[in-house]
């Protein structure tokens, strides 16, 4: 848990209050149909379950290769002419 100073806590509380004011102003300008559609969308998004991760041993996530370490493309086999 992170400890925050009283000043930082007050700043965060002010930020959250300002965000609530902005959201309330945004919702107030919507028409009733738009509000209902927005609420339905939010409820359906919250009802969705998070995507299940593959059942793998810890620490073996399928991480992409580091930049510059990607596997090389296989060389196209071209028939070379004999020298003799």
Buried (B, 14 or more C-beta within 10 A) or exposed (E): EEEEEEEEEEEEEEEEEEEEEEEEEEEEEEEEEEEEEEEEEEEEEEEEEEEEEEEEEEEEEEEEEEEEEEEEEEEEEEEEEEEE
